[in-house]
């Protein structure tokens, strides 16, 4: 099972900054990988639009 979700990168980063309740390691991991995931999502969205 999988899900495809589109998020606004700026809104996501803002949300991450205000979510102080997250464990610091989790927050750092998500922040470090967010750009990579957003790029992958954009590529997947482009593939679907081309079909």
PyMOL Python script that loads the backbone (N, CA, C, O; Angstrom):
from pymol import cmd

cmd.read_pdbstr("""\
ATOM      1  N   UNK A   1       0.843  -1.170   0.000  1.00  0.00           N
ATOM      2  CA  UNK A   1       0.000   0.000   0.000  1.00  0.00           C
ATOM      3  C   UNK A   1       0.890   1.235   0.000  1.00  0.00           C
ATOM      4  O   UNK A   1       1.899   1.279   0.704  1.00  0.00           O
ATOM      5  N   UNK A   2       0.522   2.222  -0.778  1.00  0.00           N
ATOM      6  CA  UNK A   2       1.288   3.460  -0.806  1.00  0.00           C
ATOM      7  C   UNK A   2       0.333   4.625  -0.984  1.00  0.00           C
ATOM      8  O   UNK A   2      -0.833   4.450  -1.340  1.00  0.00           O
ATOM      9  N   UNK A   3       0.852   5.817  -0.729  1.00  0.00           N
ATOM     10  CA  UNK A   3       0.042   7.027  -0.871  1.00  0.00           C
ATOM     11  C   UNK A   3       0.905   8.125  -1.456  1.00  0.00           C
ATOM     12  O   UNK A   3       2.094   8.226  -1.150  1.00  0.00           O
ATOM     13  N   UNK A   4       0.309   8.934  -2.286  1.00  0.00           N
ATOM     14  CA  UNK A   4       0.999  10.072  -2.871  1.00  0.00           C
ATOM     15  C   UNK A   4       0.326  11.332  -2.339  1.00  0.00           C
ATOM     16  O   UNK A   4      -0.878  11.528  -2.505  1.00  0.00           O
ATOM     17  N   UNK A   5       1.118  12.172  -1.702  1.00  0.00           N
ATOM     18  CA  UNK A   5       0.599  13.390  -1.107  1.00  0.00           C
ATOM     19  C   UNK A   5       1.416  14.551  -1.620  1.00  0.00           C
ATOM     20  O   UNK A   5       2.643  14.476  -1.681  1.00  0.00           O
ATOM     21  N   UNK A   6       0.743  15.623  -1.990  1.00  0.00           N
ATOM     22  CA  UNK A   6       1.455  16.816  -2.422  1.00  0.00           C
ATOM     23  C   UNK A   6       1.407  17.842  -1.305  1.00  0.00           C
ATOM     24  O   UNK A   6       0.340  18.162  -0.782  1.00  0.00           O
ATOM     25  N   UNK A   7       2.573  18.351  -0.946  1.00  0.00           N
ATOM     26  CA  UNK A   7       2.694  19.356   0.096  1.00  0.00           C
ATOM     27  C   UNK A   7       3.430  20.563  -0.443  1.00  0.00           C
ATOM     28  O   UNK A   7       4.252  20.448  -1.352  1.00  0.00           O
ATOM     29  N   UNK A   8       3.135  21.709   0.114  1.00  0.00           N
ATOM     30  CA  UNK A   8       3.864  22.923  -0.212  1.00  0.00           C
ATOM     31  C   UNK A   8       5.160  22.913   0.597  1.00  0.00           C
ATOM     32  O   UNK A   8       5.113  22.896   1.827  1.00  0.00           O
ATOM     33  N   UNK A   9       6.324  22.924  -0.076  1.00  0.00           N
ATOM     34  CA  UNK A   9       7.600  22.853   0.656  1.00  0.00           C
ATOM     35  C   UNK A   9       7.771  23.953   1.708  1.00  0.00           C
ATOM     36  O   UNK A   9       8.266  23.689   2.804  1.00  0.00           O
ATOM     37  N   UNK A  10       7.369  25.174   1.384  1.00  0.00           N
ATOM     38  CA  UNK A  10       7.538  26.271   2.348  1.00  0.00           C
ATOM     39  C   UNK A  10       6.650  26.051   3.574  1.00  0.00           C
ATOM     40  O   UNK A  10       7.080  26.280   4.705  1.00  0.00           O
ATOM     41  N   UNK A  11       5.436  25.617   3.352  1.00  0.00           N
ATOM     42  CA  UNK A  11       4.529  25.360   4.469  1.00  0.00           C
ATOM     43  C   UNK A  11       5.038  24.201   5.315  1.00  0.00           C
ATOM     44  O   UNK A  11       4.928  24.223   6.541  1.00  0.00           O
ATOM     45  N   UNK A  12       5.589  23.200   4.663  1.00  0.00           N
ATOM     46  CA  UNK A  12       6.122  22.056   5.393  1.00  0.00           C
ATOM     47  C   UNK A  12       7.289  22.479   6.274  1.00  0.00           C
ATOM     48  O   UNK A  12       7.355  22.085   7.438  1.00  0.00           O
ATOM     49  N   UNK A  13       8.207  23.273   5.741  1.00  0.00           N
ATOM     50  CA  UNK A  13       9.353  23.735   6.534  1.00  0.00           C
ATOM     51  C   UNK A  13       8.887  24.588   7.717  1.00  0.00           C
ATOM     52  O   UNK A  13       9.422  24.470   8.819  1.00  0.00           O
ATOM     53  N   UNK A  14       7.895  25.440   7.487  1.00  0.00           N
ATOM     54  CA  UNK A  14       7.343  26.259   8.566  1.00  0.00           C
ATOM     55  C   UNK A  14       6.750  25.360   9.655  1.00  0.00           C
ATOM     56  O   UNK A  14       6.989  25.574  10.843  1.00  0.00           O
ATOM     57  N   UNK A  15       5.978  24.354   9.239  1.00  0.00           N
ATOM     58  CA  UNK A  15       5.379  23.426  10.181  1.00  0.00           C
ATOM     59  C   UNK A  15       6.454  22.727  11.009  1.00  0.00           C
ATOM     60  O   UNK A  15       6.311  22.553  12.219  1.00  0.00           O
ATOM     61  N   UNK A  16       7.528  22.333  10.339  1.00  0.00           N
ATOM     62  CA  UNK A  16       8.611  21.651  11.052  1.00  0.00           C
ATOM     63  C   UNK A  16       9.266  22.574  12.080  1.00  0.00           C
ATOM     64  O   UNK A  16       9.662  22.121  13.154  1.00  0.00           O
ATOM     65  N   UNK A  17       9.379  23.831  11.767  1.00  0.00           N
ATOM     66  CA  UNK A  17      10.002  24.778  12.700  1.00  0.00           C
ATOM     67  C   UNK A  17       9.140  25.000  13.940  1.00  0.00           C
ATOM     68  O   UNK A  17       9.667  25.188  15.036  1.00  0.00           O
ATOM     69  N   UNK A  18       7.840  24.981  13.775  1.00  0.00           N
ATOM     70  CA  UNK A  18       6.988  25.255  14.937  1.00  0.00           C
ATOM     71  C   UNK A  18       6.654  23.993  15.724  1.00  0.00           C
ATOM     72  O   UNK A  18       6.095  24.082  16.817  1.00  0.00           O
ATOM     73  N   UNK A  19       6.980  22.845  15.201  1.00  0.00           N
ATOM     74  CA  UNK A  19       6.695  21.584  15.891  1.00  0.00           C
ATOM     75  C   UNK A  19       7.828  21.254  16.864  1.00  0.00           C
ATOM     76  O   UNK A  19       8.579  20.304  16.643  1.00  0.00           O
ATOM     77  N   UNK A  20       7.950  22.009  17.902  1.00  0.00           N
ATOM     78  CA  UNK A  20       9.016  21.824  18.895  1.00  0.00           C
ATOM     79  C   UNK A  20       8.859  20.539  19.691  1.00  0.00           C
ATOM     80  O   UNK A  20       9.801  20.103  20.353  1.00  0.00           O
ATOM     81  N   UNK A  21       7.691  19.933  19.636  1.00  0.00           N
ATOM     82  CA  UNK A  21       7.461  18.731  20.422  1.00  0.00           C
ATOM     83  C   UNK A  21       8.097  17.494  19.795  1.00  0.00           C
ATOM     84  O   UNK A  21       8.213  16.457  20.448  1.00  0.00           O
ATOM     85  N   UNK A  22       8.508  17.598  18.538  1.00  0.00           N
ATOM     86  CA  UNK A  22       9.168  16.457  17.899  1.00  0.00           C
ATOM     87  C   UNK A  22      10.544  16.232  18.510  1.00  0.00           C
ATOM     88  O   UNK A  22      11.233  17.179  18.890  1.00  0.00           O
ATOM     89  N   UNK A  23      10.921  15.001  18.596  1.00  0.00           N
ATOM     90  CA  UNK A  23      12.263  14.643  19.015  1.00  0.00           C
ATOM     91  C   UNK A  23      13.255  15.335  18.080  1.00  0.00           C
ATOM     92  O   UNK A  23      13.018  15.377  16.872  1.00  0.00           O
ATOM     93  N   UNK A  24      14.340  15.870  18.592  1.00  0.00           N
ATOM     94  CA  UNK A  24      15.313  16.607  17.789  1.00  0.00           C
ATOM     95  C   UNK A  24      15.889  15.747  16.662  1.00  0.00           C
ATOM     96  O   UNK A  24      16.105  16.246  15.558  1.00  0.00           O
ATOM     97  N   UNK A  25      16.135  14.483  16.922  1.00  0.00           N
ATOM     98  CA  UNK A  25      16.682  13.610  15.887  1.00  0.00           C
ATOM     99  C   UNK A  25      15.680  13.402  14.759  1.00  0.00           C
ATOM    100  O   UNK A  25      16.057  13.398  13.587  1.00  0.00           O
ATOM    101  N   UNK A  26      14.428  13.231  15.100  1.00  0.00           N
ATOM    102  CA  UNK A  26      13.386  13.057  14.080  1.00  0.00           C
ATOM    103  C   UNK A  26      13.267  14.325  13.258  1.00  0.00           C
ATOM    104  O   UNK A  26      13.215  14.267  12.029  1.00  0.00           O
ATOM    105  N   UNK A  27      13.222  15.474  13.926  1.00  0.00           N
ATOM    106  CA  UNK A  27      13.106  16.756  13.241  1.00  0.00           C
ATOM    107  C   UNK A  27      14.282  16.978  12.298  1.00  0.00           C
ATOM    108  O   UNK A  27      14.086  17.428  11.170  1.00  0.00           O
ATOM    109  N   UNK A  28      15.489  16.673  12.735  1.00  0.00           N
ATOM    110  CA  UNK A  28      16.669  16.844  11.887  1.00  0.00           C
ATOM    111  C   UNK A  28      16.647  15.896  10.696  1.00  0.00           C
ATOM    112  O   UNK A  28      17.020  16.284   9.589  1.00  0.00           O
ATOM    113  N   UNK A  29      16.213  14.653  10.913  1.00  0.00           N
ATOM    114  CA  UNK A  29      16.131  13.691   9.824  1.00  0.00           C
ATOM    115  C   UNK A  29      15.139  14.155   8.756  1.00  0.00           C
ATOM    116  O   UNK A  29      15.442  14.131   7.563  1.00  0.00           O
ATOM    117  N   UNK A  30      13.961  14.574   9.196  1.00  0.00           N
ATOM    118  CA  UNK A  30      12.937  15.005   8.244  1.00  0.00           C
ATOM    119  C   UNK A  30      13.399  16.246   7.499  1.00  0.00           C
ATOM    120  O   UNK A  30      13.233  16.332   6.282  1.00  0.00           O
ATOM    121  N   UNK A  31      13.968  17.194   8.197  1.00  0.00           N
ATOM    122  CA  UNK A  31      14.438  18.425   7.558  1.00  0.00           C
ATOM    123  C   UNK A  31      15.521  18.114   6.527  1.00  0.00           C
ATOM    124  O   UNK A  31      15.508  18.672   5.430  1.00  0.00           O
ATOM    125  N   UNK A  32      16.446  17.238   6.866  1.00  0.00           N
ATOM    126  CA  UNK A  32      17.555  16.906   5.967  1.00  0.00           C
ATOM    127  C   UNK A  32      17.073  16.193   4.711  1.00  0.00           C
ATOM    128  O   UNK A  32      17.680  16.329   3.648  1.00  0.00           O
ATOM    129  N   UNK A  33      15.991  15.437   4.824  1.00  0.00           N
ATOM    130  CA  UNK A  33      15.513  14.658   3.692  1.00  0.00           C
ATOM    131  C   UNK A  33      14.323  15.280   2.966  1.00  0.00           C
ATOM    132  O   UNK A  33      13.907  14.760   1.930  1.00  0.00           O
ATOM    133  N   UNK A  34      13.774  16.359   3.470  1.00  0.00           N
ATOM    134  CA  UNK A  34      12.571  16.954   2.886  1.00  0.00           C
ATOM    135  C   UNK A  34      12.786  17.364   1.432  1.00  0.00           C
ATOM    136  O   UNK A  34      11.951  17.056   0.582  1.00  0.00           O
ATOM    137  N   UNK A  35      13.877  18.046   1.130  1.00  0.00           N
ATOM    138  CA  UNK A  35      14.106  18.497  -0.247  1.00  0.00           C
ATOM    139  C   UNK A  35      14.187  17.319  -1.205  1.00  0.00           C
ATOM    140  O   UNK A  35      13.644  17.375  -2.308  1.00  0.00           O
ATOM    141  N   UNK A  36      14.857  16.265  -0.794  1.00  0.00           N
ATOM    142  CA  UNK A  36      14.971  15.061  -1.623  1.00  0.00           C
ATOM    143  C   UNK A  36      13.586  14.483  -1.915  1.00  0.00           C
ATOM    144  O   UNK A  36      13.276  14.140  -3.056  1.00  0.00           O
ATOM    145  N   UNK A  37      12.773  14.380  -0.893  1.00  0.00           N
ATOM    146  CA  UNK A  37      11.435  13.820  -1.066  1.00  0.00           C
ATOM    147  C   UNK A  37      10.560  14.707  -1.935  1.00  0.00           C
ATOM    148  O   UNK A  37       9.795  14.204  -2.758  1.00  0.00           O
ATOM    149  N   UNK A  38      10.662  16.020  -1.767  1.00  0.00           N
ATOM    150  CA  UNK A  38       9.872  16.925  -2.600  1.00  0.00           C
ATOM    151  C   UNK A  38      10.285  16.810  -4.067  1.00  0.00           C
ATOM    152  O   UNK A  38       9.432  16.872  -4.952  1.00  0.00           O
ATOM    153  N   UNK A  39      11.563  16.647  -4.333  1.00  0.00           N
ATOM    154  CA  UNK A  39      12.026  16.456  -5.713  1.00  0.00           C
ATOM    155  C   UNK A  39      11.460  15.162  -6.291  1.00  0.00           C
ATOM    156  O   UNK A  39      10.993  15.137  -7.430  1.00  0.00           O
ATOM    157  N   UNK A  40      11.503  14.098  -5.511  1.00  0.00           N
ATOM    158  CA  UNK A  40      10.953  12.824  -5.970  1.00  0.00           C
ATOM    159  C   UNK A  40       9.461  12.940  -6.245  1.00  0.00           C
ATOM    160  O   UNK A  40       8.968  12.394  -7.232  1.00  0.00           O
ATOM    161  N   UNK A  41       8.748  13.636  -5.394  1.00  0.00           N
ATOM    162  CA  UNK A  41       7.314  13.816  -5.593  1.00  0.00           C
ATOM    163  C   UNK A  41       7.033  14.632  -6.854  1.00  0.00           C
ATOM    164  O   UNK A  41       6.096  14.327  -7.593  1.00  0.00           O
ATOM    165  N   UNK A  42       7.826  15.651  -7.101  1.00  0.00           N
ATOM    166  CA  UNK A  42       7.638  16.462  -8.303  1.00  0.00           C
ATOM    167  C   UNK A  42       7.894  15.624  -9.556  1.00  0.00           C
ATOM    168  O   UNK A  42       7.165  15.740 -10.541  1.00  0.00           O
ATOM    169  N   UNK A  43       8.922  14.787  -9.521  1.00  0.00           N
ATOM    170  CA  UNK A  43       9.205  13.927 -10.655  1.00  0.00           C
ATOM    171  C   UNK A  43       8.074  12.936 -10.881  1.00  0.00           C
ATOM    172  O   UNK A  43       7.692  12.692 -12.026  1.00  0.00           O
ATOM    173  N   UNK A  44       7.541  12.369  -9.832  1.00  0.00           N
ATOM    174  CA  UNK A  44       6.436  11.420  -9.945  1.00  0.00           C
ATOM    175  C   UNK A  44       5.190  12.123 -10.504  1.00  0.00           C
ATOM    176  O   UNK A  44       4.471  11.567 -11.334  1.00  0.00           O
ATOM    177  N   UNK A  45       4.952  13.331 -10.045  1.00  0.00           N
ATOM    178  CA  UNK A  45       3.819  14.100 -10.535  1.00  0.00           C
ATOM    179  C   UNK A  45       3.958  14.406 -12.024  1.00  0.00           C
ATOM    180  O   UNK A  45       2.980  14.339 -12.768  1.00  0.00           O
ATOM    181  N   UNK A  46       5.168  14.741 -12.457  1.00  0.00           N
ATOM    182  CA  UNK A  46       5.434  14.986 -13.874  1.00  0.00           C
ATOM    183  C   UNK A  46       5.204  13.734 -14.706  1.00  0.00           C
ATOM    184  O   UNK A  46       4.638  13.805 -15.797  1.00  0.00           O
ATOM    185  N   UNK A  47       5.642  12.583 -14.194  1.00  0.00           N
ATOM    186  CA  UNK A  47       5.429  11.314 -14.909  1.00  0.00           C
ATOM    187  C   UNK A  47       3.954  11.044 -15.084  1.00  0.00           C
ATOM    188  O   UNK A  47       3.520  10.645 -16.165  1.00  0.00           O
ATOM    189  N   UNK A  48       3.176  11.257 -14.035  1.00  0.00           N
ATOM    190  CA  UNK A  48       1.744  10.992 -14.105  1.00  0.00           C
ATOM    191  C   UNK A  48       1.060  11.954 -15.057  1.00  0.00           C
ATOM    192  O   UNK A  48       0.127  11.570 -15.764  1.00  0.00           O
ATOM    193  N   UNK A  49       1.511  13.196 -15.084  1.00  0.00           N
ATOM    194  CA  UNK A  49       0.902  14.200 -15.976  1.00  0.00           C
ATOM    195  C   UNK A  49       1.226  13.903 -17.440  1.00  0.00           C
ATOM    196  O   UNK A  49       0.440  14.236 -18.327  1.00  0.00           O
ATOM    197  N   UNK A  50       2.372  13.283 -17.696  1.00  0.00           N
ATOM    198  CA  UNK A  50       2.782  12.989 -19.070  1.00  0.00           C
ATOM    199  C   UNK A  50       1.998  11.828 -19.658  1.00  0.00           C
ATOM    200  O   UNK A  50       1.975  11.666 -20.878  1.00  0.00           O
ATOM    201  N   UNK A  51       1.362  11.023 -18.833  1.00  0.00           N
ATOM    202  CA  UNK A  51       0.618   9.848 -19.331  1.00  0.00           C
ATOM    203  C   UNK A  51      -0.721  10.220 -19.891  1.00  0.00           C
ATOM    204  O   UNK A  51      -1.463   9.350 -20.348  1.00  0.00           O
TER     205      UNK A  51
END
""", "prot")
cmd.dss("prot")
cmd.show_as("cartoon", "prot")
cmd.util.cbc("prot")
cmd.orient("prot")
